[in-house]
Amino acid sequence: MRKRGESRMNWLRQRPVQLGVAAVLMVYLVFHLTRSTEVAALRISEQSYRPLLQISGEVVPARESQISAAQGGLITNIPVAEGQKVKQGDLLVNLDDASARLDMEQAKSDLQNARLSLAKAQTLSYQDARRDLVEDQQDLAAAEEALKRITALHEAGAASRQELEDAERQAAKVREKVAASKLLLESYTSGGSNLALLENQLHAKELVCEQNRLKLENCSLRAPFAGTVLEIQAEVGERITLGQQLVRLGAEEKLEVIINPDQQYKELIISGMKAEIWLPQTPDITCSGQVSRVEPAADPAQGTIGARILINNGDAALKPGSLVTVQLTAVHPVAGVILEEKWVTAVDGKTGVWVIEDNQAHFRNLTLGTRSSRGALVKQGLNKGDVVLQPGELVEGQRVKPKYSAGGDKS
């Protein structure tokens, strides 16, 4: 009984101490739970600004030409390479012209015969014309006999294809000459009425000769202007068809930059908008430009709009195919909420800001738009009068006290 009494007395003596410790802990907890942490803050207001858009683009010639085949044939030579500079008239693609050259020679020969026939009809006698016809007919008989012999040899494998083609051309040539001699003789027997036919024949031969000249010329595709070879779309040994695209050529005079920004910026990008352009590896060397064209409709598949920027004073390092950075500045200022990047943070992978509501910190998601030199445009998530807190060691629901910067809006 005595020991139990002593224990009770000790417990009673210690209880005031225990109660005191509990009271201190309670005061400490209440103090810390109700204490507000002072945090740098900013009251949101609308500002006037010029939006900026920074995007990648590709340098292209302001003028391009797609060189296509004017006729079919076999490519024998492509003496240029992609990226190579060429002068006006330089050879780009060569087609096999052996057949075209032979046709041209035949056309020249026929034209010469037509000219001689007309000249004879105007100067020679009937007897001369009759004698020439007989001689030409004899030549034709010999040519056809030679063709018959070569054909038989070719079929037997004793004569080449080239020998056969030469014999066929020679026979055709003599036939033309016989036809011209007949017209000449008939011009005498009909009282000269066939002179008009001979003149018409001459004009027809001149036309055929011109057609064959163009055919031969089309075997050599040349640069229509000085520029840079942007793309070669065929290869040596390929047999091409009429109209097939062969070479893409860009002019030297002016360069443009093609950009494809997201369609959300359609209202921002307009013709005449100023631009700064630089190579990513040399950002300190810039050149100026302005938007020269904006496509009227967005690409529904990509969700982008196409635009071209004409370079005003291009750096020598800018060449067709170069990838550049473009910064566009809006033509007219607009009003909106602009927020410096230092106020923006991320929580659980979401972009947003800490705001103060009822003296507590709360995270709010943001949707940001175009950038300006002063920050990013807030498209959604903040309104005029909201107070944002500088990111740091903040937790949801933490009690905070805003600390505005000197001169800041505290109202």
BELJO-V661594 format. One record per residue. N is the residue number from 1. D_CENTER is the distance of its C-alpha to the mean C-alpha in whole Angstrom. Layout:
N | D_CENTER
N | D_CENTER
This chain:
1 | 104
2 | 104
3 | 101
4 | 99
5 | 100
6 | 99
7 | 95
8 | 95
9 | 96
10 | 94
11 | 91
12 | 92
13 | 92
14 | 88
15 | 87
16 | 87
17 | 85
18 | 82
19 | 82
20 | 81
21 | 79
22 | 77
23 | 77
24 | 75
25 | 73
26 | 72
27 | 72
28 | 69
29 | 67
30 | 68
31 | 67
32 | 64
33 | 63
34 | 63
35 | 62
36 | 59
37 | 56
38 | 55
39 | 51
40 | 49
41 | 47
42 | 45
43 | 46
44 | 43
45 | 42
46 | 40
47 | 38
48 | 36
49 | 33
50 | 29
51 | 27
52 | 24
53 | 21
54 | 19
55 | 16
56 | 13
57 | 10
58 | 7
59 | 8
60 | 6
61 | 9
62 | 11
63 | 11
64 | 10
65 | 12
66 | 12
67 | 16
68 | 18
69 | 21
70 | 24
71 | 27
72 | 27
73 | 28
74 | 28
75 | 26
76 | 28
77 | 26
78 | 23
79 | 24
80 | 20
81 | 18
82 | 15
83 | 14
84 | 17
85 | 18
86 | 20
87 | 22
88 | 22
89 | 24
90 | 24
91 | 24
92 | 21
93 | 22
94 | 26
95 | 28
96 | 31
97 | 33
98 | 37
99 | 38
100 | 36
101 | 38
102 | 41
103 | 41
104 | 40
105 | 43
106 | 45
107 | 44
108 | 45
109 | 48
110 | 49
111 | 48
112 | 51
113 | 53
114 | 53
115 | 53
116 | 56
117 | 58
118 | 57
119 | 59
120 | 62
121 | 62
122 | 63
123 | 65
124 | 67
125 | 70
126 | 70
127 | 72
128 | 69
129 | 67
130 | 69
131 | 69
132 | 65
133 | 65
134 | 67
135 | 66
136 | 62
137 | 63
138 | 65
139 | 62
140 | 60
141 | 63
142 | 62
143 | 59
144 | 59
145 | 61
146 | 59
147 | 56
148 | 59
149 | 60
150 | 56
151 | 55
152 | 58
153 | 57
154 | 54
155 | 55
156 | 57
157 | 54
158 | 56
159 | 54
160 | 50
161 | 47
162 | 47
163 | 50
164 | 50
165 | 47
166 | 49
167 | 52
168 | 50
169 | 49
170 | 52
171 | 54
172 | 51
173 | 52
174 | 56
175 | 55
176 | 53
177 | 56
178 | 59
179 | 57
180 | 57
181 | 61
182 | 62
183 | 60
184 | 62
185 | 65
186 | 65
187 | 64
188 | 68
189 | 70
190 | 68
191 | 69
192 | 65
193 | 63
194 | 61
195 | 60
196 | 57
197 | 56
198 | 56
199 | 54
200 | 51
201 | 51
202 | 50
203 | 47
204 | 46
205 | 46
206 | 44
207 | 41
208 | 41
209 | 41
210 | 38
211 | 36
212 | 37
213 | 36
214 | 32
215 | 32
216 | 33
217 | 30
218 | 27
219 | 28
220 | 26
221 | 23
222 | 22
223 | 20
224 | 20
225 | 19
226 | 19
227 | 16
228 | 14
229 | 13
230 | 10
231 | 11
232 | 14
233 | 15
234 | 19
235 | 21
236 | 25
237 | 28
238 | 25
239 | 27
240 | 24
241 | 25
242 | 24
243 | 21
244 | 19
245 | 16
246 | 16
247 | 14
248 | 11
249 | 12
250 | 11
251 | 14
252 | 16
253 | 17
254 | 15
255 | 12
256 | 10
257 | 9
258 | 7
259 | 10
260 | 11
261 | 15
262 | 17
263 | 19
264 | 22
265 | 20
266 | 20
267 | 23
268 | 22
269 | 19
270 | 20
271 | 19
272 | 21
273 | 21
274 | 21
275 | 19
276 | 20
277 | 17
278 | 18
279 | 18
280 | 19
281 | 22
282 | 23
283 | 23
284 | 26
285 | 24
286 | 22
287 | 20
288 | 20
289 | 18
290 | 18
291 | 16
292 | 15
293 | 14
294 | 14
295 | 14
296 | 17
297 | 17
298 | 16
299 | 15
300 | 18
301 | 17
302 | 16
303 | 18
304 | 15
305 | 14
306 | 11
307 | 11
308 | 10
309 | 13
310 | 14
311 | 15
312 | 19
313 | 21
314 | 18
315 | 20
316 | 20
317 | 19
318 | 15
319 | 13
320 | 9
321 | 9
322 | 11
323 | 11
324 | 14
325 | 16
326 | 16
327 | 19
328 | 20
329 | 23
330 | 24
331 | 26
332 | 29
333 | 31
334 | 32
335 | 35
336 | 35
337 | 36
338 | 35
339 | 36
340 | 36
341 | 34
342 | 38
343 | 39
344 | 37
345 | 37
346 | 37
347 | 40
348 | 40
349 | 36
350 | 36
351 | 34
352 | 37
353 | 40
354 | 44
355 | 46
356 | 49
357 | 51
358 | 55
359 | 55
360 | 53
361 | 50
362 | 47
363 | 44
364 | 41
365 | 38
366 | 35
367 | 32
368 | 30
369 | 27
370 | 25
371 | 27
372 | 28
373 | 30
374 | 33
375 | 32
376 | 30
377 | 31
378 | 33
379 | 32
380 | 35
381 | 38
382 | 40
383 | 42
384 | 43
385 | 46
386 | 45
387 | 46
388 | 44
389 | 46
390 | 44
391 | 43
392 | 46
393 | 49
394 | 49
395 | 50
396 | 50
397 | 53
398 | 54
399 | 56
400 | 54
401 | 55
402 | 52
403 | 52
404 | 51
405 | 49
406 | 51
407 | 51
408 | 49
409 | 50
410 | 53
411 | 54
